[in-house]
Amino acid sequence: MMKIAIIGADGQLGTDLSKVIAKDEQIPLTINDIDITNKEKTFAVLKKHAPDVVINTSAYHQVDKCEEELQPAFAVNTFGVKYLARACREIGSTLVHISTDYVFDGGKDRPYLETDMPNPQSVYAISKLAGEQCVKYVLDKYFIVRSSGLYGEAGCLGKGGGNFVEGMLKRATSQSEIKVVTDEVLAPTYTLDLANKIYELIRTRHYGLYHIVNHGQCSWHEFAVKIFELLGRHITIHKITAKEFITIARRPKYSVLKNEGLARLKMDNLRSWQDALKAYLVEKGYLR
């Protein structure tokens, strides 16, 4: 039996990890238990629990804020990850670190593989890629997991407990028409599916970098359309371009990931993003 520490256990992905990991294996840690930006406390907490595996779901991921708030972005996404990696090395733990599709520039027209060269285009993406590099140079036993467009039952703590699906549903209660970007394409991923695959992957001990996303791709506009289509609701959703939807940080136009590493292990059995979205809507009670 493994002892698995879940950092950010009350967050969106952490909540689903807590659902799928056996209760007698997990050590749930919230911000009240561990602050990865504090090197001494991070070492102390991990030494106390001595987990076999540490899963780090914590991140500073308010992408636009990162452009102005460099210090907290790098404190959490880079230096905090380095502290975790060093603590894991000291106690002999495996580190699972969650990264992002935003490390790519979006210039490709086919899904990104783990072997493709990153080219981050925002402070957030730079800080996340730097975190990946810290893991790689400190540890031999690690899993770096990149995913995309996450949504889950608990919602994202850093975004007020929301996610894209909840944001669309909230807007639809007060707006008869919604505008959604059509020229940014991704592979939206249900955190329950991601959590299940992470739990499966860490038991293989095939360490390294992995992309884990639900199958298929769509624009944010297509994602929004599918939400209301599944719910049988008629909402007018207008297409707009990323230039029309003004943001501070640059986002990749195309950041679809391919689960090439999982495929090599014959573990790429994730469902389509459409089926995953339907399952989420059922879990939330929006759909029978």
PyMOL commands that set and color helices and strands:
alter all, ss='L'
color gray80, all
select helices_A, chain A and resi 12-20+39-49+63-68+70-91+101-103+123-138+157-159+164-174+191-202+220-231+260-264+273-283
alter helices_A, ss='H'
color red, helices_A
select strands_A, chain A and resi 4-7+26-29+53-56+94-100+142-147+150-151+177-181+185-186+189-190+208-211+218-219+236-240
alter strands_A, ss='S'
color yellow, strands_A
deselect
rebuild
show_as cartoon
